[in-house]
Amino acid sequence: MKLHFLDVFIIVLYLLSTIFIGLWYRKKARENKESYMLGSKSLPWYKLGLSDASDMFDISGTMWMVSLCFVYGMKSIWIPWLWPVFNQVFLMMYLSRWLRRSNAATGAEWLATRFGKTGMGVGSSHLIVIAFALLSCFGFLAYGFIGLGKFIEIFVPWELVKVYIPFRVAPQYVPHVYGIVFTLFAMFYSILGGMHSIVLGDMIKYGIMTVACIWIGFIAAHKLMGQHLNVPNGWYSPFFGKQLGLSWSGIITEVNQKIKDDGYSLFGLFFMMMTFKGFFAALAGPAPNYDMQKILSTRSPEEASKMSGFVNIILLPIRYTLIVSLTVLGLLYYHEMNLKDATGAIDFERILPAVINNFLPVGLVGLLLAGLLGAFMSTFSGTMNAAQAYIVNDIYLKYVNPTASNKKIITMNYLVGIVVVAIGVILGFFIKDVNSALQWIVSALYGGYVVSNVLKWHWWRFNANGFFYGMLAGMLSSMIFSVLIPSNELLYWFPLLFLLSLAGSIIGSYATEPTDMAVLKSFYSTVRPWGFWEPVKQLVMADDAAFIPNKNFKLNMLNVVIGTIAQLCLTILPMYLILHQKLPLLVTIALLAVIVLILKKTWWNKLKDY
């Protein structure tokens, strides 16, 4: 199928709108550093939440999730815990408030509120978090870049383009060429307009995606009516045992090899390791990327919590409507699709673009393509904005030119944006596929981040030196593991990575003096965390008899458990709806309604209480 005029018109109109947005907000973004990086902290929580959700609605992740849903059915809802997706629940319940109370501009700047601006290890801790932030940002840029290229290649065959190209491109690099072209649009509007243009662009894209996802949901549900999906026993159930229990033999035999390659056959063990790692990753708080920047951009700590909660509500039902709908159409028409890549191997990540290209009507194709291109752009621009903030705010203004004029700061933001994009594109050339990039980011790189960032919230004796050595031990170990260990086995090495990082954190902390008590008292009284803060708490209460310490650990954890169940309900609800699973759908709706009533009392009504 070739794109029709209407589809092309919709896509071009969307791309032109991104240019207009960048030009429209150019003047506002140039007002000052805070306006450019954080939207002057004036944007309402629901706009930032919608923008944050849009940043998470990316092409690469959606392609990956469609391939997971195709292969694992309802059990696929657990696999995104690799991120972990339930970190949004921890943020919603308490961590977003803790973070926003710092009033910082970046994660590196936040460290000054915890460890002070001077002292042993402070400079090193500052640099190590910048290094991690940039590594993760570059990883996400490359991850999104390769996903976009593979996506576009389906719709614009290289045979139609190469006659106009004055140089030869090897087949394996065709996706990269397409990725470069559309990356330029994302770079333009996000560099010019900063956070203001990013948020507006995200809102437009979310509107497009919502219309397209509901439309495709109706199509998939209608096509499935009266038909039976040819899937293995257990595909419709989200529950599992020690073994995965799915065999595609005699149906689509190649899927069995994918399950083996993914390393999910022992699903019970995989789930335990994923949950163990995910719990500590969620306790650590947001990684220094676009998610953290959106939290720091909110108007108040209470709005930061509302924003993180809103992300779950507006992201999951719409995104999973698209995922399950494309999966249904992919299963119904599997034998009519060509999923082979340039090497002749079946690539299940091509299901999403193949279904769109072959089985959707004119107009919807254009909407969906515009929305998914926007999804790439929002993720790319949000990540780029975070990388810009760290380089300009935490390197240029701190070490190079502390007295830079506003004009120089904006110029530096432009230059840094271009360099960041270039590095992300170059890294994209070294990535095999979306899944390998994802496994490296969530299992290796983020594994090294966890320990230091859990301890910084919860243990008073943890100091800047411990933060540096814990992060260094974790990051170096994760890099070594990623070279020596296959990507699908990295998760199982997380306990060792955790212990190495923990050792670095504890040894580094006790090898040097504690953080200055004045800094600790200021942090504890402002952020009001719970955890192992007894010596600091006693001093704060001695100075201020009216101070009330945070005793909400049990309530926060109860809300996290309830919120995670609600998140799963929001994920699986559209799947049951499209698949005509009536009884499970009614049970899910009833459970969700009960949880909403509980959280209204235990969370929403208490946002200002703790």
C-alpha positions in Angstrom: 0.0 0.0 0.0 1.2 3.5 -0.8 0.2 6.6 1.3 -2.8 8.4 -0.2 -2.9 12.2 -0.6 -5.1 12.7 2.5 -2.6 10.7 4.7 0.4 12.7 3.3 -1.5 16.0 3.8 -2.2 15.1 7.5 1.4 14.2 8.1 2.8 17.3 6.4 0.3 19.5 8.3 1.4 18.1 11.6 5.1 18.6 10.7 4.5 22.2 9.7 2.6 22.8 13.0 5.7 21.7 14.9 7.8 24.4 13.1 5.1 27.0 13.8 5.1 26.1 17.5 8.8 26.5 17.8 8.7 29.9 16.1 5.7 31.0 18.2 7.4 30.3 21.5 10.8 31.4 20.5 10.5 34.8 22.1 9.0 33.5 25.3 11.6 30.8 25.7 14.4 33.5 25.4 13.1 35.4 28.4 15.4 33.5 30.8 16.9 30.2 31.7 14.0 29.1 33.9 11.5 29.9 31.1 13.5 27.8 28.6 14.2 24.8 30.8 11.1 24.7 33.1 8.4 26.8 31.4 8.9 29.4 34.3 7.2 26.8 36.6 3.9 28.3 35.6 2.3 25.5 33.6 -0.6 23.7 35.3 -0.2 20.1 36.5 -2.6 18.6 33.9 -0.8 20.1 31.0 2.6 18.9 32.3 1.0 15.5 33.0 -0.3 15.2 29.5 3.1 16.2 28.2 4.9 13.7 30.4 2.5 11.0 29.2 3.1 12.0 25.6 6.9 11.7 26.2 6.3 8.1 27.3 4.1 7.3 24.3 7.0 6.7 21.9 7.3 4.8 18.7 10.1 2.4 19.8 8.3 1.5 23.1 5.0 1.0 21.3 6.6 -1.2 18.6 8.2 -3.3 21.4 4.9 -3.5 23.4 2.9 -4.6 20.3 5.5 -7.4 19.7 5.2 -8.4 23.4 1.4 -8.4 23.3 1.5 -10.5 20.1 3.8 -13.1 21.6 2.8 -13.2 25.3 -0.8 -12.0 25.2 -2.2 -10.8 28.5 1.0 -11.8 30.3 2.7 -9.0 28.4 1.3 -6.5 30.9 4.0 -7.5 33.4 7.1 -7.1 31.2 7.1 -3.2 31.2 7.8 -3.6 34.9 11.4 -3.7 33.6 11.4 0.1 33.4 9.6 -0.2 36.0 6.3 1.4 34.9 5.1 1.3 38.5 7.7 4.0 39.4 4.9 6.4 38.4 2.9 5.1 41.3 5.7 5.8 43.8 6.1 9.3 42.3 2.3 9.9 42.5 2.1 8.8 46.2 5.0 10.7 47.7 8.3 11.0 45.8 7.2 13.8 43.4 6.3 16.0 46.3 9.7 15.3 48.0 11.5 16.1 44.8 9.6 19.3 44.0 10.1 20.7 47.5 13.8 21.2 46.6 12.9 23.9 44.1 15.9 22.8 42.0 16.2 23.0 38.2 17.9 19.7 37.5 18.8 16.5 39.4 22.4 17.6 39.7 21.3 21.0 41.2 19.1 19.0 43.6 22.1 17.4 45.1 23.2 20.7 46.7 20.0 20.6 48.8 21.0 17.1 50.1 24.8 17.3 50.4 25.6 21.0 50.3 27.6 23.0 47.9 31.0 22.4 49.4 32.8 19.5 51.1 34.4 16.2 50.5 32.9 14.5 47.4 30.3 17.2 46.6 32.0 18.1 43.3 32.4 14.4 42.4 28.8 13.6 43.2 27.7 16.5 41.0 29.7 15.3 38.1 28.7 11.6 38.4 25.0 12.4 38.3 25.6 14.6 35.2 27.5 11.7 33.6 24.6 9.3 34.3 22.0 11.8 33.1 23.8 12.3 29.8 24.4 8.6 29.3 20.7 7.8 29.9 19.6 10.7 27.7 21.9 9.6 24.8 20.7 6.0 25.3 17.0 7.1 25.0 17.8 9.3 22.0 19.5 6.4 20.2 16.7 4.0 21.2 14.0 6.4 19.8 16.0 7.1 16.7 16.4 3.4 15.6 12.7 2.7 16.3 11.6 5.7 14.2 13.8 4.6 11.3 12.4 1.0 11.3 8.9 2.4 11.4 9.3 4.8 8.5 11.0 2.2 6.3 7.8 0.2 6.1 5.9 3.1 4.6 8.5 4.6 2.4 10.4 1.7 0.7 14.0 2.6 0.0 13.6 1.6 -3.6 11.4 4.6 -4.2 13.9 7.0 -2.6 17.3 5.8 -3.5 17.1 7.0 -7.1 17.0 10.5 -5.7 20.0 10.0 -3.4 23.4 10.8 -4.8 25.2 8.2 -2.6 24.7 4.5 -1.8 23.3 3.4 1.6 23.7 -0.2 2.9 20.4 -1.9 3.6 21.1 -2.1 7.4 21.5 1.7 7.6 18.3 2.6 5.7 16.4 3.1 9.0 19.1 5.5 10.2 18.7 7.7 7.2 15.0 8.0 7.8 15.7 8.7 11.4 18.0 11.6 10.7 15.4 13.3 8.5 12.6 13.3 11.1 15.0 14.0 13.9 15.6 17.4 12.4 12.0 18.4 12.8 12.0 17.4 16.5 15.3 19.3 17.0 13.9 22.5 15.4 10.9 23.1 17.5 12.3 21.9 20.8 15.5 23.9 20.5 13.7 27.1 19.6 10.8 27.0 22.0 12.1 25.2 25.0 9.7 23.7 27.5 6.7 25.8 26.4 6.8 24.5 22.8 7.5 20.9 24.0 4.4 20.9 26.2 2.1 22.4 23.5 3.5 20.0 20.9 2.9 17.1 23.2 -0.7 18.2 23.8 -1.5 18.4 20.0 0.1 15.0 19.5 -1.8 13.4 22.4 -5.1 14.7 20.8 -4.2 13.2 17.5 -3.2 9.9 19.1 -6.4 9.7 21.2 -8.6 10.0 18.1 -6.5 7.5 16.1 -6.4 5.0 19.0 -10.2 5.0 19.6 -10.8 4.7 15.8 -8.5 1.7 15.5 -10.0 0.2 18.6 -13.4 0.2 17.0 -11.9 -1.4 13.8 -10.2 -4.2 15.7 -13.2 -5.0 17.9 -15.4 -5.1 14.8 -13.0 -7.3 12.8 -12.7 -9.7 15.8 -16.4 -10.1 16.3 -17.4 -13.6 15.4 -13.8 -14.7 14.8 -11.4 -16.6 17.0 -7.7 -15.7 17.4 -5.4 -18.6 16.7 -3.3 -18.3 19.9 -1.9 -20.8 22.4 -3.6 -21.8 25.6 -2.9 -19.3 28.3 -2.6 -16.3 25.9 -5.8 -14.7 27.3 -4.7 -15.0 31.0 -2.5 -12.5 32.8 -1.6 -15.1 35.4 1.5 -17.4 35.2 3.5 -20.0 37.2 7.1 -20.9 37.3 7.1 -21.5 33.6 5.6 -19.2 31.0 3.4 -22.0 29.7 2.9 -20.7 26.1 3.7 -22.9 23.1 3.3 -21.5 19.6 4.1 -24.9 18.0 1.8 -25.6 15.1 0.5 -22.0 15.1 3.5 -19.6 14.4 6.5 -21.8 15.3 9.0 -18.9 14.9 7.5 -17.2 18.0 8.9 -20.0 20.2 12.4 -18.9 19.2 11.6 -15.3 20.1 10.5 -16.4 23.6 13.8 -18.3 24.0 15.8 -15.3 22.7 14.0 -12.9 25.1 14.9 -15.1 28.0 11.3 -15.1 29.5 10.7 -18.9 29.5 11.2 -19.1 33.3 8.7 -16.4 33.7 8.3 -16.9 37.5 12.0 -16.3 38.1 12.0 -13.4 35.6 9.1 -11.8 37.4 10.7 -12.0 40.8 14.0 -10.5 39.6 12.1 -7.8 37.7 10.0 -6.9 40.8 13.0 -6.9 43.1 14.9 -4.6 40.8 11.8 -2.5 40.1 11.0 -1.9 43.7 14.4 -0.4 44.5 14.5 1.5 41.2 11.1 3.1 42.1 12.3 3.9 45.6 15.2 5.8 44.0 12.9 8.3 42.5 12.9 9.6 38.9 16.0 9.2 36.8 17.5 12.5 35.6 15.5 12.7 32.3 12.4 14.4 31.0 10.2 12.9 33.8 12.3 14.6 36.4 12.2 17.9 34.4 8.4 17.8 34.2 8.2 17.3 38.0 10.6 20.1 38.7 8.5 22.3 36.3 5.3 22.0 38.3 3.9 25.0 40.4 3.9 23.2 43.8 4.7 19.9 45.5 1.0 19.0 45.5 0.7 19.6 41.8 3.8 17.5 41.2 1.9 14.5 42.8 -1.2 15.2 40.8 0.8 15.4 37.6 2.4 12.0 38.2 -1.0 10.4 39.0 -2.5 12.0 35.9 0.1 10.3 33.7 -1.2 6.9 34.5 -4.8 7.8 33.8 -4.3 9.4 30.4 -1.5 7.2 29.1 -2.3 3.6 29.8 -5.9 3.2 28.5 -5.2 5.0 25.2 -1.8 3.4 24.6 -3.0 -0.1 25.3 -6.1 0.4 23.1 -3.6 0.9 20.3 -1.4 -2.0 21.4 -4.1 -4.6 21.7 -5.9 -3.4 18.5 -2.7 -3.7 16.4 -2.0 -7.1 18.0 -5.5 -8.3 17.1 -5.2 -7.2 13.5 -1.6 -8.6 13.4 -2.9 -12.0 14.5 -5.9 -12.0 12.2 -3.7 -11.1 9.1 -0.3 -12.5 10.1 0.1 -14.6 7.0 -0.6 -11.6 4.8 2.2 -9.5 6.3 5.9 -9.6 5.5 7.8 -9.2 8.8 11.2 -10.1 7.4 14.0 -7.6 7.8 16.9 -6.9 5.3 18.7 -10.1 6.5 15.6 -12.4 5.9 14.9 -13.0 9.6 11.4 -12.4 11.1 11.4 -9.1 13.1 8.3 -9.0 15.4 8.9 -5.3 16.0 7.7 -4.7 12.4 4.1 -5.8 13.3 3.0 -2.3 14.2 4.1 -0.6 11.0 3.0 -3.6 8.9 -0.5 -3.6 10.2 -0.8 0.2 9.7 0.5 -0.1 6.2 -1.8 -2.9 5.1 -5.0 -3.0 7.0 -6.1 0.5 8.0 -8.3 2.9 6.0 -7.2 6.1 4.4 -7.2 9.0 6.9 -6.6 6.8 9.9 -3.2 5.9 8.5 -2.3 9.6 8.2 -3.6 10.3 11.7 -1.8 7.4 13.2 1.5 8.2 11.4 1.3 11.8 12.4 0.6 10.8 16.0 3.4 8.3 16.1 5.8 10.7 14.5 4.7 13.1 17.2 5.3 10.4 19.8 8.9 10.1 18.6 9.3 13.9 18.5 7.9 14.4 22.0 10.1 11.7 23.5 13.1 13.0 21.6 12.5 16.6 22.4 11.8 16.0 26.1 15.0 13.9 26.5 17.0 16.5 24.6 15.6 19.3 26.9 16.8 17.3 29.9 20.3 16.8 28.4 20.4 20.5 27.5 19.5 21.4 31.1 22.3 19.3 32.6 25.0 20.6 30.2 24.1 24.3 30.3 22.9 24.6 33.9 25.3 22.1 35.6 28.4 22.4 33.5 28.5 25.6 31.5 27.0 27.9 34.1 28.7 26.2 37.1 32.2 25.6 35.7 32.7 27.6 32.5 30.8 30.9 32.6 28.9 31.5 35.8 28.1 35.1 34.9 26.8 34.4 31.4 24.2 36.8 30.0 20.7 35.6 29.2 21.6 35.8 25.5 24.7 33.6 25.9 22.7 31.1 27.9 20.1 30.8 25.1 22.8 30.6 22.4 24.5 27.8 24.4 21.2 26.0 24.7 20.9 26.0 20.9 24.4 24.8 20.4 24.1 22.1 23.0 20.8 20.9 21.5 22.5 20.4 18.2 25.4 18.5 19.7 23.2 16.3 21.8 21.1 15.3 18.8 24.2 14.5 16.8 25.6 12.2 19.5 22.2 10.5 19.9 22.1 9.9 16.1 25.6 8.5 16.0 24.9 6.1 18.9 21.8 5.0 17.0 24.1 3.5 14.3 25.5 1.0 16.8 22.2 -0.4 18.0 21.0 -3.7 16.7 17.3 -3.3 17.6 14.8 -1.6 20.0 14.8 -4.5 22.5 18.7 -4.6 22.8 18.7 -0.8 23.5 15.9 -1.1 26.0 17.6 -4.0 27.8 20.9 -2.0 28.1 19.1 1.1 29.5 16.8 -0.6 32.0 18.9 -3.6 33.1 22.5 -2.3 33.0 22.6 1.5 33.1 19.7 2.0 35.5 20.9 -0.9 37.6 23.9 1.1 38.5 21.8 4.1 39.5 19.5 2.5 42.0 21.4 2.1 45.3 22.8 5.6 45.7 19.5 7.2 44.8 17.6 5.1 47.3 20.0 5.9 50.1 20.0 9.7 49.4 16.3 9.9 50.4 16.3 7.5 53.3 19.6 7.5 55.3 21.1 10.5 57.0 24.7 9.2 57.2 24.9 8.8 53.4 27.1 11.6 52.1 28.3 13.0 48.8 31.4 10.7 48.8 29.1 7.7 49.3 26.9 8.9 46.5 29.9 9.2 44.1 31.4 5.8 44.9 28.1 4.0 44.9 27.2 5.5 41.5 30.7 4.9 40.1 30.7 1.3 41.3 27.2 0.7 39.8 27.9 2.4 36.5 31.3 0.8 35.9 29.9 -2.6 36.8 26.9 -2.2 34.6 29.1 -1.2 31.7 31.3 -4.2 32.2 28.3 -6.5 32.5 26.7 -5.1 29.3 29.9 -6.1 27.4 30.3 -9.6 28.9 26.7 -10.7 29.4 24.0 -11.1 26.7 21.4 -8.4 27.0 18.5 -10.8 27.8 20.5 -12.1 30.9 21.5 -8.7 32.4 18.4 -8.6 34.7 19.5 -11.8 36.5 22.8 -10.1 37.4 21.1 -7.2 39.1 21.6 -8.6 42.7 25.4 -8.6 42.2 25.3 -5.2 40.6 23.2 -4.0 43.6 25.7 -5.4 46.1 28.7 -3.8 44.4 27.0 -0.5 44.3 25.9 -0.8 47.9 29.4 -1.6 49.0 30.7 1.5 47.2 28.0 3.6 48.9 28.6 2.4 52.4 32.4 2.4 52.2 32.5 5.8 50.6 30.1 7.2 53.3 32.0 5.9 56.3 35.4 6.8 54.8 34.6 10.5 55.2 32.9 12.8 57.6 29.1 13.1 57.5 27.3 15.8 55.6 27.3 19.1 57.4 24.4 19.0 60.0 23.1 22.4 58.9 22.6 21.0 55.4 20.9 17.9 56.7 18.6 19.8 58.9 17.6 22.1 56.1 17.0 19.1 53.8 15.0 17.1 56.3 12.8 20.0 57.4 12.1 21.1 53.8 11.7 17.7 52.0 10.3 15.9 55.1 11.3 12.3 54.1 10.7 9.2 56.2 13.5 6.7 56.8 16.6 6.5 58.9 16.8 10.2 60.0 16.6 10.0 63.8 19.7 12.1 64.7 18.7 14.8 62.3 15.0 14.6 63.4 15.9 15.2 67.0 17.9 18.3 66.2 15.2 19.7 64.0 12.6 19.1 66.7 14.8 20.7 69.3 15.0 23.9 67.2 11.3 23.8 66.2 9.0 22.2 68.7 6.1 22.6 66.3 7.8 20.5 63.6 5.9 17.3 62.8 8.0 14.5 61.3 6.7 12.4 58.5 5.1 9.3 59.9 3.4 8.2 56.7 5.6 5.3 55.6 2.8 2.7 56.1 0.2 4.9 54.4 2.5 5.6 51.5 3.3 2.0 51.0 -0.4 1.0 51.2 -1.2 3.6 48.6 1.7 2.3 46.4 0.2 -1.3 46.5 -3.3 0.0 45.8 -2.1 2.3 43.1 -0.1 -0.4 41.4 -3.2 -2.6 41.2 -5.1 0.4 39.8 -2.3 0.8 37.2 -2.6 -2.8 36.2 -6.4 -2.4 35.9 -6.0 0.7 33.6 -3.6 -1.4 31.5 -5.7 -4.5 31.1 -9.1 -2.8 30.8 -8.8 -1.8 27.1 -7.4 -5.2 26.3 -10.4 -7.0 27.8 -12.7 -4.5 26.0 -11.2 -5.0 22.5 -11.0 -8.8 23.0 -14.7 -9.0 24.1 -13.8 -10.6 27.5 -16.9 -9.4 29.2 -16.7 -11.0 32.7 -13.0 -10.0 33.3 -13.9 -6.5 32.0 -16.7 -6.1 34.5 -14.5 -7.4 37.4 -11.7 -4.9 36.3 -14.1 -2.0 36.2 -15.5 -2.8 39.6 -12.1 -3.2 41.2 -11.0 0.1 39.7 -14.0 1.9 41.0 -13.3 0.6 44.6 -9.7 1.6 44.4 -10.6 5.1 43.2 -12.9 5.6 46.3 -10.1 4.3 48.6 -7.4 6.6 47.1 -9.7 9.6 47.3 -9.5 9.2 51.1 -6.0 7.9 51.5 -4.2 10.0 48.9 -6.1 12.9 47.2 -7.6 14.3 50.5 -4.2 14.1 52.2 -1.9 15.7 49.6 -1.2 18.7 51.8 -0.9 16.7 55.0 2.4 14.9 54.3 
